[in-house]
Amino acid sequence: MSSAENFIKQRLDDRHKAGSYRSLKPENGLLDFCSNDYLGFARSPILKTNIAGELATHKDINGATGSRLISGNLAYTEQLERDIATQFKANAALLFNSGYDANVGLLSSLPQRGDTIIADELIHASIIDGSRLSHANRYTFKHNDLEALEAKLRNAKGTCYVVVESIYSMDGDTPPLAQMVDLTERYGANLIVDEAHATGLYDTGVVTQLNIEQRVFGRIVTFGKAFGGHGAVVLGSNGLREYLINFARSLIYTTAAPLHQLAAIKKACELLPQSENEINKLRKNILLFKQLFSALDKQSSRLIGSDSAIQCVLLHNNKRARQASAYLQAEGFDVRAILSPTVAEGSERIRICLHAFNTVDEITGLVKHINILINA
Ligand SMILES: Cc1ncc(COP(=O)(O)O)c(C=O)c1O
């Protein structure tokens, strides 16, 4: 066996031993309590029809044919970016092929050697990866903790960027954003907010809900979650947009999104303001889940505090988290285990993603089976 094959085998064996081996699984027909399709857009017949109608009027092109800077930039793309900027109350928007690309492009290109990036300790991997590619000083602060953030801000060198999520992908909770914007302003730092899991449930996001969009330096909105498609935008100033076109390598050195992806984003953005019913239904489902769960877990000590569609039940090790998801799947509920190293050792969990389309019976049944699990 070559040294590379040996290395691969060793690493995979280690994963097996740690109970954290990852494998791809096809769709399973179970009740969806794990996807990011919070409002049901990914399966919406209305959206499908609207996208088809849009594509029918632009029959001339399938693929983008090249990167945005060569042949892949359409008038359609730039109009879509202007429309998104207006809808999300930003000065400018720049589309990336995914949220991962957006975060890597932004964080790798903007902070320079001698600058400082301060990110919440639970920040998404795409922000960590982008920051690693930059030459800036990198620090994390205790999750959602303003004092810990201030301690890092006091020692920040150069231009400082503070990066947080408005709803954390693995915990579902929200930072004190209003205070954070005050704090970062006091220290002259630039606040960047990833709104991947907030858009939809909170309309165009927590930032616009708090009316702080003019005080936040940059936002990332992704279209693969509540919008049911794929892709993302960085929202910010016109200068930031121009800068990213010039320096963000994940935009410059990749083929642009095909028209279908752009049309899906456009039509999902148009559908959002007409989706009050779905948003209300999702809110009701979140409330129902929390009420039912707190009735069985009186101290609510297992549930991570969250008002979002992401609800996590802590099980504290990989084995128990895996067993729990296997049990729930056998009962018909597609709930996934979140294992270390994706989350810190000791905080392994099952993550329940709630949706507008989950029924009262489904949620009641799920909580009943979680109860059996906890008391087994
Ligand atoms: C907070 C956050 N940011 C960015 C991303 C990446 O977005 P995308 O799936 O569009 O690449 C994710 C997806 O998991 C996420 O949870």
The ligand as an ORCA input file, in Angstrom:
! r2SCAN-3c Opt
* xyz 0 1
  C     -24.025     29.782      8.702
  C     -23.734     29.219      7.364
  N     -23.054     29.955      6.481
  C     -22.766     29.493      5.247
  C     -23.148     28.238      4.852
  C     -22.791     27.746      3.489
  O     -23.835     27.955      2.623
  P     -24.029     27.051      1.326
  O     -24.673     25.792      1.773
  O     -24.851     27.880      0.420
  O     -22.653     26.792      0.778
  C     -23.888     27.444      5.718
  C     -24.345     26.099      5.276
  O     -24.302     25.130      5.950
  C     -24.185     27.932      7.012
  O     -24.853     27.184      7.894
*
